[in-house]
Amino acid sequence: MEPVSIVIPTFNEAESIGHVLREFPAAYRGDIIVSDGGSTDGTREIALAAGARVIDAGRGYGRACALGAEAATGEVIVFLDGDGADRGDLIARIAWPVIAGACDFVLASRTQGERDPGSMNWHQVLAGRMAGFGMGALYGRRYTDMCAFRAIRKDVLARLDMREMTYGWNIEMQMKAARAKLRIAEVPMPYRCRIGGESKVAGSLKGTLRAGSKIVSTFLRVASQAG
Protein backbone atom coordinates (compact mmCIF):
# COMPACT_ATOMS: atom_id res chain seq x y z
CA MET A 1 0.00 0.00 0.00
CA GLU A 2 1.24 3.47 -0.86
CA PRO A 3 1.70 5.76 2.16
CA VAL A 4 -0.07 8.63 0.37
CA SER A 5 -2.67 8.97 -2.37
CA ILE A 6 -3.39 12.36 -3.93
CA VAL A 7 -6.94 13.05 -5.09
CA ILE A 8 -7.56 15.96 -7.47
CA PRO A 9 -11.16 16.73 -8.52
CA THR A 10 -11.21 18.36 -11.96
CA PHE A 11 -13.53 19.85 -14.51
CA ASN A 12 -11.90 21.51 -17.53
CA GLU A 13 -8.49 22.25 -16.01
CA ALA A 14 -6.34 21.57 -19.09
CA GLU A 15 -4.39 24.80 -18.65
CA SER A 16 -3.23 23.89 -15.17
CA ILE A 17 -3.38 20.15 -14.53
CA GLY A 18 -0.04 19.35 -16.14
CA HIS A 19 1.73 21.87 -13.91
CA VAL A 20 -0.11 20.60 -10.84
CA LEU A 21 0.97 17.01 -11.47
CA ARG A 22 4.58 17.90 -12.26
CA GLU A 23 4.96 20.00 -9.12
CA PHE A 24 4.61 17.16 -6.60
CA PRO A 25 7.90 15.85 -5.19
CA ALA A 26 8.86 12.42 -6.50
CA ALA A 27 8.20 10.77 -3.13
CA TYR A 28 4.50 11.67 -3.40
CA ARG A 29 3.82 10.56 -6.96
CA GLY A 30 3.09 6.90 -6.27
CA ASP A 31 -0.70 7.17 -6.46
CA ILE A 32 -2.21 10.29 -8.00
CA ILE A 33 -5.90 10.19 -8.91
CA VAL A 34 -7.52 12.79 -11.12
CA SER A 35 -11.22 12.47 -10.38
CA ASP A 36 -12.75 14.07 -13.43
CA GLY A 37 -16.23 15.49 -13.77
CA GLY A 38 -16.57 15.20 -17.53
CA SER A 39 -13.91 17.56 -18.87
CA THR A 40 -14.08 18.34 -22.58
CA ASP A 41 -10.88 20.39 -22.92
CA GLY A 42 -8.22 17.65 -22.77
CA THR A 43 -7.77 17.57 -18.98
CA ARG A 44 -8.05 13.79 -18.90
CA GLU A 45 -5.51 13.22 -21.66
CA ILE A 46 -2.98 15.59 -20.11
CA ALA A 47 -3.37 13.93 -16.71
CA LEU A 48 -2.91 10.45 -18.16
CA ALA A 49 0.18 11.55 -20.06
CA ALA A 50 1.61 12.93 -16.83
CA GLY A 51 1.21 9.58 -15.08
CA ALA A 52 -1.98 10.09 -13.08
CA ARG A 53 -4.86 7.66 -12.84
CA VAL A 54 -8.05 9.21 -14.20
CA ILE A 55 -11.49 8.14 -13.04
CA ASP A 56 -14.91 9.25 -14.26
CA ALA A 57 -16.58 10.91 -11.32
CA GLY A 58 -19.66 12.49 -12.82
CA ARG A 59 -20.71 15.97 -11.75
CA GLY A 60 -20.40 17.22 -8.20
CA TYR A 61 -17.31 18.36 -6.30
CA GLY A 62 -18.01 16.16 -3.29
CA ARG A 63 -18.76 13.17 -5.50
CA ALA A 64 -15.39 13.58 -7.22
CA CYS A 65 -13.63 13.69 -3.85
CA ALA A 66 -15.57 10.70 -2.51
CA LEU A 67 -14.95 8.51 -5.55
CA GLY A 68 -11.30 9.51 -5.62
CA ALA A 69 -10.98 8.52 -1.98
CA GLU A 70 -12.60 5.15 -2.67
CA ALA A 71 -10.11 4.51 -5.47
CA ALA A 72 -7.10 5.55 -3.37
CA THR A 73 -4.57 2.90 -2.37
CA GLY A 74 -2.76 5.02 0.20
CA GLU A 75 -3.19 5.03 3.96
CA VAL A 76 -3.27 8.83 3.87
CA ILE A 77 -5.26 10.84 1.34
CA VAL A 78 -4.34 14.36 0.28
CA PHE A 79 -6.97 16.43 -1.50
CA LEU A 80 -6.31 19.56 -3.52
CA ASP A 81 -7.80 21.38 -6.47
CA GLY A 82 -6.50 21.13 -10.02
CA ASP A 83 -6.24 24.85 -10.77
CA GLY A 84 -2.62 25.28 -9.65
CA ALA A 85 -3.39 27.68 -6.81
CA ASP A 86 -2.24 25.27 -4.10
CA ARG A 87 1.49 24.64 -3.68
CA GLY A 88 1.88 20.97 -4.52
CA ASP A 89 5.63 21.20 -3.98
CA LEU A 90 4.88 21.86 -0.29
CA ILE A 91 2.64 18.81 0.10
CA ALA A 92 4.83 17.42 2.89
CA ARG A 93 3.68 20.23 5.19
CA ILE A 94 0.14 18.88 4.87
CA ALA A 95 0.78 15.15 4.60
CA TRP A 96 3.68 14.49 6.95
CA PRO A 97 1.94 15.18 10.29
CA VAL A 98 -0.69 12.59 9.30
CA ILE A 99 1.86 10.09 7.97
CA ALA A 100 3.88 10.44 11.17
CA GLY A 101 0.80 9.87 13.34
CA ALA A 102 0.92 13.28 15.00
CA CYS A 103 -2.45 14.34 13.52
CA ASP A 104 -5.54 12.72 12.07
CA PHE A 105 -6.51 15.66 9.85
CA VAL A 106 -4.41 18.56 8.55
CA LEU A 107 -5.64 21.52 6.51
CA ALA A 108 -3.90 24.33 4.69
CA SER A 109 -4.86 27.80 5.86
CA ARG A 110 -4.72 30.34 3.06
CA THR A 111 -5.76 33.14 5.37
CA GLN A 112 -2.78 32.55 7.65
CA GLY A 113 -0.29 32.16 4.79
CA GLU A 114 0.96 34.53 2.11
CA ARG A 115 -1.57 35.07 -0.67
CA ASP A 116 -0.95 36.42 -4.14
CA PRO A 117 -3.00 39.54 -4.85
CA GLY A 118 -6.36 38.49 -6.28
CA SER A 119 -5.98 34.82 -5.32
CA MET A 120 -8.92 34.99 -2.89
CA ASN A 121 -11.98 37.21 -3.02
CA TRP A 122 -13.11 39.02 0.10
CA HIS A 123 -16.23 36.88 0.33
CA GLN A 124 -14.14 33.69 0.38
CA VAL A 125 -12.15 35.00 3.33
CA LEU A 126 -15.34 36.11 5.10
CA ALA A 127 -17.06 32.78 4.47
CA GLY A 128 -14.13 30.88 5.99
CA ARG A 129 -14.16 33.08 9.08
CA MET A 130 -17.91 32.81 9.55
CA ALA A 131 -17.87 29.04 9.13
CA GLY A 132 -14.96 28.81 11.54
CA PHE A 133 -16.82 30.87 14.11
CA GLY A 134 -19.90 28.66 13.76
CA MET A 135 -17.90 25.46 14.16
CA GLY A 136 -16.11 26.94 17.14
CA ALA A 137 -19.44 27.66 18.79
CA LEU A 138 -20.74 24.16 18.06
CA TYR A 139 -17.71 21.99 18.67
CA GLY A 140 -15.01 24.14 20.26
CA ARG A 141 -12.80 23.94 17.17
CA ARG A 142 -12.45 27.22 15.29
CA TYR A 143 -10.98 26.90 11.80
CA THR A 144 -9.58 29.83 9.83
CA ASP A 145 -10.33 28.55 6.31
CA MET A 146 -12.12 25.95 4.19
CA CYS A 147 -9.20 25.32 1.84
CA ALA A 148 -9.41 22.23 -0.40
CA PHE A 149 -5.76 21.34 0.35
CA ARG A 150 -6.00 18.82 3.20
CA ALA A 151 -4.77 15.43 4.38
CA ILE A 152 -6.58 12.74 6.35
CA ARG A 153 -6.12 9.06 7.05
CA LYS A 154 -8.27 6.94 4.76
CA ASP A 155 -9.72 4.90 7.62
CA VAL A 156 -10.55 8.09 9.56
CA LEU A 157 -12.28 9.57 6.52
CA ALA A 158 -14.40 6.43 6.21
CA ARG A 159 -15.53 6.80 9.82
CA LEU A 160 -16.72 10.36 9.15
CA ASP A 161 -19.43 8.90 6.89
CA MET A 162 -19.30 11.72 4.34
CA ARG A 163 -22.60 12.32 2.57
CA GLU A 164 -22.30 15.68 0.80
CA MET A 165 -21.70 15.33 -2.93
CA THR A 166 -21.54 19.05 -3.74
CA TYR A 167 -19.44 22.05 -2.69
CA GLY A 168 -20.45 21.35 0.91
CA TRP A 169 -17.94 18.46 1.05
CA ASN A 170 -15.14 20.49 2.66
CA ILE A 171 -17.23 22.01 5.44
CA GLU A 172 -18.91 18.67 6.17
CA MET A 173 -15.49 17.08 6.65
CA GLN A 174 -14.35 19.86 8.95
CA MET A 175 -17.52 19.79 11.01
CA LYS A 176 -17.52 16.02 11.42
CA ALA A 177 -13.81 15.99 12.22
CA ALA A 178 -14.32 18.62 14.93
CA ARG A 179 -17.36 16.80 16.31
CA ALA A 180 -15.38 13.53 16.43
CA LYS A 181 -12.58 15.29 18.39
CA LEU A 182 -9.94 14.30 15.87
CA ARG A 183 -6.42 15.58 16.26
CA ILE A 184 -6.61 18.51 13.85
CA ALA A 185 -4.02 21.04 12.72
CA GLU A 186 -4.10 23.99 10.35
CA VAL A 187 -0.88 24.84 8.54
CA PRO A 188 -0.30 28.33 7.08
CA MET A 189 0.33 27.86 3.36
CA PRO A 190 1.02 30.23 0.48
CA TYR A 191 -1.72 30.52 -2.10
CA ARG A 192 -1.45 31.57 -5.73
CA CYS A 193 -3.84 32.78 -8.39
CA ARG A 194 -5.14 29.92 -10.54
CA ILE A 195 -2.87 29.14 -13.49
CA GLY A 196 -5.60 29.27 -16.11
CA GLY A 197 -9.25 28.74 -16.85
CA GLU A 198 -12.14 30.05 -14.79
CA SER A 199 -13.12 29.22 -11.23
CA LYS A 200 -16.34 27.26 -11.05
CA VAL A 201 -17.14 29.00 -7.76
CA ALA A 202 -15.58 32.46 -7.64
CA GLY A 203 -15.56 32.95 -11.41
CA SER A 204 -19.19 34.08 -11.57
CA LEU A 205 -21.95 35.40 -9.35
CA LYS A 206 -24.06 32.34 -10.16
CA GLY A 207 -21.26 29.97 -9.19
CA THR A 208 -20.60 31.86 -5.96
CA LEU A 209 -24.25 31.83 -4.95
CA ARG A 210 -24.68 28.16 -5.83
CA ALA A 211 -21.63 27.10 -3.84
CA GLY A 212 -22.55 29.38 -0.96
CA SER A 213 -26.04 27.90 -0.70
CA LYS A 214 -24.61 24.38 -0.62
CA ILE A 215 -22.15 25.32 2.11
CA VAL A 216 -24.88 26.91 4.24
CA SER A 217 -27.31 24.01 3.78
CA THR A 218 -24.57 21.52 4.63
CA PHE A 219 -23.65 23.45 7.77
CA LEU A 220 -27.27 23.45 8.91
CA ARG A 221 -27.74 19.75 8.12
CA VAL A 222 -24.62 18.58 9.96
CA ALA A 223 -25.23 20.95 12.88
CA SER A 224 -28.69 19.44 13.36
CA GLN A 225 -27.35 15.90 13.61
CA ALA A 226 -26.49 14.22 16.88
CA GLY A 227 -22.82 13.77 17.62
Residue pairs with C-beta under 8 A, 6 or more apart in sequence:
1 73
1 74
1 75
2 30
2 31
2 73
2 74
2 75
3 30
3 74
3 75
3 76
3 99
4 28
4 30
4 31
4 74
4 75
4 76
4 77
4 78
4 95
4 99
4 151
5 30
5 31
5 32
5 33
5 72
5 73
5 74
5 76
5 77
5 78
5 154
6 24
6 28
6 31
6 32
6 33
6 77
6 78
6 79
6 80
6 91
7 33
7 35
7 65
7 68
7 69
7 72
7 77
7 78
7 79
8 17
8 20
8 32
8 33
8 34
8 35
8 52
8 68
8 79
8 80
8 81
8 82
9 35
9 36
9 37
9 57
9 61
9 64
9 65
9 68
9 79
9 81
9 82
10 17
10 34
10 35
10 36
10 37
10 39
10 43
10 47
10 64
10 82
11 36
11 37
11 38
11 39
11 43
11 59
11 200
12 39
12 40
12 41
12 43
12 197
13 20
13 39
13 41
13 43
13 82
13 83
13 197
14 39
14 41
14 42
14 43
14 46
14 196
14 197
15 195
15 196
15 197
16 82
16 83
16 84
16 194
16 195
16 196
16 197
17 34
17 43
17 46
17 47
17 50
17 82
18 46
18 47
18 49
18 50
19 84
19 195
20 80
20 82
20 83
20 84
20 88
20 195
21 32
21 34
21 47
21 50
21 51
21 52
22 50
23 87
23 88
23 89
24 32
24 88
24 89
24 91
25 89
25 91
25 92
28 78
28 91
28 92
28 95
29 51
30 74
31 53
31 72
31 73
31 74
32 51
32 52
32 53
33 52
33 53
33 54
33 55
33 68
33 71
33 72
34 43
34 44
34 47
34 52
34 53
34 54
34 55
34 82
35 55
35 57
35 64
35 65
35 67
35 68
35 71
36 43
36 44
36 47
36 54
36 55
36 56
36 57
36 64
37 57
37 58
37 59
37 60
37 61
37 63
37 64
38 56
38 58
38 59
43 82
44 54
47 54
48 54
53 71
55 67
55 68
55 71
57 63
57 64
57 67
57 68
58 64
58 67
60 165
60 166
61 165
61 166
61 167
61 169
62 162
62 164
62 165
62 166
62 167
62 168
62 169
62 172
63 165
63 166
65 79
65 169
66 162
66 165
66 169
68 77
68 79
69 77
69 154
69 157
72 154
74 154
75 99
75 153
75 154
75 155
76 95
76 98
76 99
76 151
76 152
76 153
76 154
77 151
77 152
77 153
77 154
77 157
78 91
78 94
78 95
78 149
78 150
78 151
79 148
79 149
79 150
79 151
80 86
80 88
80 91
80 148
80 149
80 150
81 148
81 149
83 194
83 195
83 196
83 197
83 199
84 192
84 194
84 195
84 196
85 119
85 191
85 192
85 193
85 194
85 195
86 108
86 147
86 148
86 149
86 189
86 191
86 192
87 189
87 190
87 191
87 192
90 189
90 190
93 108
93 187
93 189
94 106
94 107
94 108
94 149
94 150
94 151
94 187
94 189
95 106
95 151
97 103
97 106
97 151
97 185
97 187
98 104
98 105
98 106
98 151
98 152
98 153
102 183
102 185
103 183
103 184
103 185
104 152
104 153
104 156
104 177
104 182
104 183
104 184
105 150
105 151
105 152
105 153
105 156
105 173
105 177
105 182
105 183
105 184
105 185
106 150
106 151
106 152
106 184
106 185
106 186
106 187
107 143
107 145
107 147
107 149
107 150
107 174
107 184
107 185
107 186
107 187
108 145
108 147
108 149
108 150
108 186
108 187
108 188
108 189
108 191
109 143
109 144
109 145
109 147
109 186
109 187
109 188
109 189
110 119
110 120
110 128
110 145
110 147
110 189
110 191
111 120
111 125
111 128
111 129
111 144
111 145
112 144
112 145
112 186
112 188
113 188
113 189
113 190
113 191
114 190
114 191
115 190
115 191
116 190
116 191
116 192
116 193
117 193
118 193
119 191
119 192
119 193
119 194
120 191
121 202
123 208
124 202
127 146
127 212
127 215
128 143
128 144
128 145
128 146
128 147
129 144
131 143
131 146
131 171
131 174
131 215
131 219
132 142
132 143
132 144
132 145
133 142
134 219
134 223
135 141
135 142
135 143
135 174
135 175
135 178
136 142
136 143
138 175
138 178
138 179
138 223
139 175
139 178
139 179
140 178
141 177
141 178
141 184
143 174
143 178
143 186
144 186
145 186
146 170
146 171
146 174
146 215
147 170
147 189
147 191
148 170
149 189
150 170
150 173
152 173
152 177
156 182
157 173
159 180
160 173
160 176
160 177
160 180
161 176
162 169
162 172
162 173
162 176
163 172
164 172
164 214
164 218
166 214
166 218
167 201
167 210
167 211
167 214
167 215
168 214
168 215
168 217
168 218
168 219
171 215
171 218
171 219
171 222
172 218
172 222
175 219
175 222
175 223
176 222
177 184
178 184
179 222
179 227
198 204
199 207
200 207
200 211
201 207
201 208
201 211
202 208
